[in-house]
Amino acid sequence: MATPSQRFSITWVLNLFGTAVGAGVLFLPINAGMGGFYPLIIMVLLVGPMTYLAHRGLTRFVLSSQHKGSNITEVVREHFGEKAGKLITLLYFFAIFPILLIYGVGITNTVNSFMENQLHIAPPPRMILSLVLIAAMIGVMLLSEQVMLKITTCLVYPLVFILFGLSIYLIPHWNGAALQQVPTTSDFLTTLWLTIPVLIFAFNHSPAISSFALSQQKYYQDTDKAELESRKVLRSTALILMLFVMFFVFSCVLTLTPEELAEAKVQNISILSYLANKFDNPIISYFGPLVAFLAIGSSFFGHYLGAREGLEGLINQMREHPIEPNKFRKITAVIFLVILWIVATINPSILGFIESLGGPIIAMILFIMPVYAVYTVPALARFKNIFSNAFVFIMGCIAISAIVYGLL
């Protein structure tokens, strides 16, 4: 029988897992597997430590404030001053908020398509459908933290089960095509370089880290204890992300040939859509929208928390007296509802490009900023470790360079 603290930790593991696994997991096997099987082995060795150490650094940064209960925007201002604090808060908000817009569009398109193609019923007008779906998701965020975490947990359990089930289902269809593709050293390194950002963002749960750190601090009433327990949660999160997501990636890559993965990339469809077409399997085509719905729903909550913190930090920095938190939650809900509803109704095609522009900012906040803080903020000096800090910093620089290269 799990103790209350163990249940609390498990709930946060699932919440962080849900934040990381957005609908992008359905495109990850295509992006990560096009270079063949062998680069994937190195990716597996890198992604666990990379995910754990980077998120641990950001959690420690949030917990380093002299004032208990300070979120990431307040800690940034405390350590780096008013001007730098405002700039980083602005960047933080604009790195996360576009992802919320994408999820608003994504959930509308997923449900609309599911009603048309699988249920064979006419969906309501897009304006009404998007309003109902987005209002329902934002409504969850207005509930207490405990209720919100329980709802996220309910979404994550079937998501983990379906990913694992599909990975097992594909085993009889594995073939040796990916194993026969032996890249040159140059191609191997290029594939690795360009895929690292894809892995970082497939495993990224940084938008929920500030809320997670404060929740740990509030629960344990002691910063050192909160830091210790948060490490355990982050380690478990990185482990289950690596096991379930990378097993799904490996299973898909071993099932399809490199040419088929390249074809899926050209067609710009998810891996499940491609597999459903390949095997003419209606069951997989049903699971595609279901996984997308669960993934978008669970990831939406974590990104909403980050975007709300960013907006709260921006507005309160411009005011003499901060807005009371409960009041601000309601104001944010209305603002986000209106903007997400308008964007989901319009359904623009430029959202992917906007998300790409936010990539380098997330990499800087998650990988570069916490390492810089360790060597400049006295409260973090005890975490100086040349090996782990150098690893995180180098991986962050590699990710940023690959993202910038991809945008050019």
N, C-alpha and C positions, 0 to 999 in steps of 0.2 A: 504493500500500500504506500503510495507516494505521499510525502510530507507536503504541507502547504507551500514551503519554499521550493520544493522540487516541482510541484505543479505550476508555480509561478514561473520558474525557469523554463519548463517545457512549453508553456504558453508563449513565452517570448521567443524561443527557438523557432516555433512554428510561424510566429508573426514575422520574424526577420526572414525566414525562408520564403514566406508568401510575398514579402516586399521585393525580394530578389527575383523570384520566378514570375516575370511578367509574360505576356504573350510572345515576347521575343525568344523564349525557349523553343518555340516551334520552328524558328529559323536558325537557331544555333547549330544544329547538325550540318546544315547546308554551308554556313559560313566557316565553321571550324573544320569540316571534313573534306573540303574541296582539295586540300593539299595532300590528301592521302591519310593512311593510318599512322605512320610513324611520327609525324609532328604531334599527333594527338597524345602520344605517350609522354612527351616532354610537357605538353600542356597540363596533363593530369598531375605531374610532379610539381608544377609551378602554381597551379590555381588554388590549391588548398592553403599553403603558407601565405600566398599573396592575398587571398581573401581574408584570412584570419588576422594577419599582422596589420594590414591596412585599417580594418574596422576596429581592431583593438586600439590602435593609435588614436583614431578619431574619438573613440569612447573615453579614453584617458584624457584627451584634450577637453572634452565637455565637463568631465569630473574635476578638472584642475582649478576651477574657479574658487575664489575665497568666499563667495556667497552661494550657499546651498540653494538649489532650485534654479540656477541660471542656465538658460538654454544656449545652444551653440552661437546664436547671434549676439547674446550678451557676453559670452566668454570671449568671443573674437574681439569685441570692443574693449573688454577689460585688459586683454593681453597685448593688443596691437594698436590701441588708441582709437580715437573717434573717427578720423578720416579713413584709415585702413579698415576699421570695423564696418563703416558704412559701405565701402566698396565691396568687401568680401560678402557682406549680407546681401547686397544687390546681386552679386554674381551667383550666390547660393540660391536665391529665389528664382532667378532666370534660368538656372540650370535644371531645376526640378519642375517648375510650373508647366513648361511645354510638354513634359511627359504626362502630366494630368490631362492636358488638352488631347493628347494622343489617345489616352485611355477613354476619354469621353467619346471620341469618334469611334474608337475600336469596339467598345461595348455596344454602341448603337449598330454598327455594321454587322457585328457577330450575331446579335439577336435578330436583326432584320433578315439576314441571310438564312439563319436557322429556321425562322418561321416560314420563309418562302420555299426553301429547298428541301428541308427535312420534314417539317410539319405540314407543308403544302397548304398553308393558310395565308391570307393577305394580311401583311403587317399594318398597323395603324400608320397614319402620316408620320414622317420622320420627325417633325417638330414635336409631336406628342410623345412618340416612343422615346426620343432622347431625353425629354424633360422627365418622364417617369423613371427611367433608368438612373439618370444622374442624381435626381432628387432622392432616390432610394439609397444610393451609395453615400451621398453627403449626409443623409439622415442618420446613418449608422455612426458617422463621425461626431454627431451631436450627443450621442449616448455616453454613458460613463466609460472610462478606460477599460474596466473589467468586461463590460458587455461587448465593446468594440473588439477586444482581444478574443473573446469567445466566438464571435461571428467570424473573425478572420481564421481562427482555428478550424471552424466547421468547413470553411472553404478549402483550407490547405490539406486536410486529411484525404478527401477524394482526389485532389490534384496529385499528391504523392502516390496514391494507390494506382491511379490511371497511368501515370508516367512509368511506374515500375511494371505494371501489367502489360503495357504496350512493349516495353523493352524485352520482357520475357517472351511475349507473343512472336516477336521478330526472330528469335534465336534459330528456329528451324530454317529460316530463309537466309541465314548468313552465307556469304560466299567469299572467295579469296581475292576478289578483284582489287580491293583497297590494299591488301597486303602485297600484291604484285607491283604496285606503283611505288618505285623507289626513287625519291627525288634527289636531285643534285644537292650538294652542300648549300649552294646559293639559293636554290628554290626552297630548301628546307628552312633556312634562316629567314628568308623573306616571308614564307607562310607563317612562321612563328611570330615574327614581328607584327604582321598585319592582323593576326588573330588575337593577340593579347588584349587589345581594347574590347573585342567582342566578348571575350571571357570575363573581363573586368565588369562589363555592364550587364552580362547575364547573371553574375553573382553579386552585383552591387545592391547592398541594402542600407547605404549611407543615409538616405532621406529619413529613415526611422531611427537612426543611431542616437540623435539628441534626445528624443522622447524615451528611447530605451534606457539611456544612461540615467536620466532623471527619474525614471520609474524604479530603477535599481536603487538609486540613492534614497528615494522616498521609502521604499520597502524595507531596506536594511538600516536606515537611519545612521549610516556610517560610511564615509567616502571610501576608506580602505577596503571595507567589507564589500561595498558595491563594486569596486574595481576588481576584486578577486572573483566575485560571483559572475560579473559580466564577462570576464575572460572565459569562464566555463561555458557560458551560453554561446559566446561567439565561436568558441572552438567546436562545439556541437553543431552549430549552424553551418559552419564551413565544411564540416565532415559530411553532414547529410546532403548539402548542396552538391558536393563533389561526388558522393556515391550515387545519388539518384539522377542528377542531371547528366553527369558524364557517362553513366551506364546507358542512359537514353541516347546520348550522342554516339557512343561506340556502337550500340545496337543498330542505329539507323545507318551509320557509315559502313558497317560490315554487311548490311542488307543491300545497299545500293552501290553501283559502280561510280567511280569518279565522274564519268560522263553523265550519268543520271543526276548526280548532285549539281553538276554544272547546268544541266537542263532545267532543274528546279529553280536554280538561281536566276536563269534567264526568264522563266515563266513568272517569277516573283510570287510564288505560292508557298505556303507552309509545308513542312516536311510531312505532316499527316495528310494534307491534301494530295501531295504527290504520291505517297504510299497507297492511299485509297484508290487513286487512278491506276497505279501500277498493278495492284492486286485485284482491282475491281471489287473492292470490299466495302459494302455499305456501313459495316460496323465502325471501321476506322473513320469514315467520313462523318459519322455521328459523334465520335469522340473528339474530332478536331474542334468543332465549335464549343463543346463542353469544356475541354481543356482551356481553350482561349477565354471562355467566360470566367472560369474559376481563377485562372492566372491573372486576368485583368482586374477582377474583383479584389483578390487578396493583395495585389501589388498597388492598387489604387489607394488603399488605406495608408500604407507606409509613406507613399509619395505625397498624399494629402497632408499628413503630419508635418513633413519637411517644408512643403510650400506654405502652410499656415504659419509655421515658425518664422520663415523668411519674411513673409508679408508683415507679420506682427513686429518683427525687429525693425523693418524699414520704416513703418509708420510711427512706432514709438520713439525712434531716434530723431524724428522730426517734431516731436511734441515735448512740451515742458513736463507734462504729467502723463505717464503711460495709461493706456486704456485698460480697464479691468479685464482680466483674462476671460472670464465667462461671457462678458459682453462682446469681447473681440471674437470669440468662437462663433457667435451668432452672426456678427457682421461679415466675417470671412465666409461663412456658409452661403450667405446671400450673394456676395460678390462672386464667389467661385461658381455657384449654381448658374448665375446669369451668363458669365463668360463661357463656361463649358457648354451650356445649352446652345448658345449662339454658334459656337465653333462646331459642335457636333451636328447641328442642323445644316450649316453651310457645307461641311465635309470637305475642307480644302485639301489639296494634294501636296502642300509644302511642309507638312508637319514633320516628316522624316528628316528633312534638311535642317529644320530648327532644332530637332533633338540632337543631330550630329554636332551642331555648333555648341550645344551645352556639354558635350562629351569632355573636351579639354578642361572645362571648369570643374566638373565632378572629379576628374582625375587629380587636379591640383588640390582640391579641398580634401579628398580622401587620402591621397598618397604623399603630396609634397608638404602641405601646411602642417600636419601633425609632426612630421620629422623636423621641420624648421622650428616648430614650437619647443620640441625637446631640448634644442640647443640654445634657445633664447629665453624661455620662460623658466624661472627658478623652481616653480612648483612641479615642473616635469623633468627636472635635471636627473632625478633618480632613475629615469627610464632610458638613460643613454646606453645603447648597446650597438656597437659599431656594425655588427653583422646584420641584425634584423633591420636596423634603420637604413643601412646602405642598400639592402635588398629592396625594401619598400620604395625608397627614393629612386633607385635605378629603374624598377618596374614602372613607376609613375612616369618617369621621363620617356621610357620606351613607348608607353601607351599614348602619351601626348604627341610624341613625334609621329607615331603611326596614324593617329586620328587626323592631325594636320595634313599629313601626306595624302590621306584618303580624301580630304576636302579639296585639295588642289587639282 
